[in-house]
Amino acid sequence: MKLDEKTLQRIANEALLAVAEDDLSYLDQVVRQYEPIVFELAMSLTEEPAVAIDVLDEVFEQLRKLRADRHAEPISVLVRRLTHQTAALTMLSSVNETVH
């Protein structure tokens, strides 16, 4: 049985939607699992609740972008690395704003 172009396109679109939905579901699970850990780590690094919340938001935003690239790095390592990097950049930015 040969499928026409329209049917092939529909099947491809449905497959892409299923993958996107799986990724969103997976990311929701990651956020629920790692949110307390990221917040605790961000608090220990920044010692400011408002800054820790900003770090938390930025970490999960970066994670969403990186997951689209399908990084091979384990999610636990990726989340921890992003938290350290984001906290450091946030604190550095805060210091620069204070100086200028």
N, C-alpha and C positions, 0 to 999 in steps of 0.2 A: 504494500500500500504506500503510495507516494503522497506526502502532505504538501498542500499548497503553501505559498509564501505567507499568506495571512494566518494560517493555522500555526506555522512555525514561529511567527512573530508573537502570537498570543501565548504559545507554550513558553517561549523565552521570557516574555514579560512576567508570566506567572511564576516562573522559577526565580527570577530576580527579586520579585516581591517577597517570595518565601524566604530567600536568603536574608533580605533586609529585615524582615520581621524577626527572624531567628537572632540576628545580630542585636536588634533592639531589646529583645527579651533577655539575651545573654548580658548585655550591658546593664539592664535594670537589676539583674541578679548580682552583678559585680558591685554596683553602687550600694545595694543593700548590705552585701557582705563586708565591703571594705570601708564604707563611710565612717564607722566609729574608729577604725584603725587609722585612717588618714587624718581624721580630726585630732585624735590623740597625738599622733606624730607631729602634726602641724602645730598643735599647742605647745608641745615640748620644744619645738624649734623656734617658734615666734614669741611664745609667752603672752600673746594677745588674742583673746577670743574672736574679735572682729577680723583680724588678719588671718587667723586660722580658718575661719569660714570662707574668706576670699580664696585662700590656698585650696581648700576643699573643692570649691566650685571650679576653679581653674584646672585642678588635677583631673576631674572627671570630664571636663570639656576637652582637654588634651587627649584623654583616653579615648573618647568617642572618635576624635580625628585619627588617632593612631590605629585604632582597631580596623578602620577602613582599609589600612595598608596591610593588615594581617601580619603583624609582627610575630616573629617566632619566640620572642622573649616571654617567659612565663608571666602570667598576669600579676602574681604577687610581687615579683621583682619589678615589673613595669610600674605598678602603683606606688611602690616605695620610692623608686628612682624619681618618678614625676613629683612626688610630694617633697622630697629633698630639694630638687631643682626649683620648683615653684616657690617654696618657702624662702630659699636663698635669694632668688630674683626679687621676690616681693619685699624682703627686708632691705636689700640693696637699693631698690627703687625708693623705698621710704626714707632711707638715709640720704640719698641724692636730693630728694625733695626738701628735706630739712636743711641741707647745706646751701641750697640755692634759694 
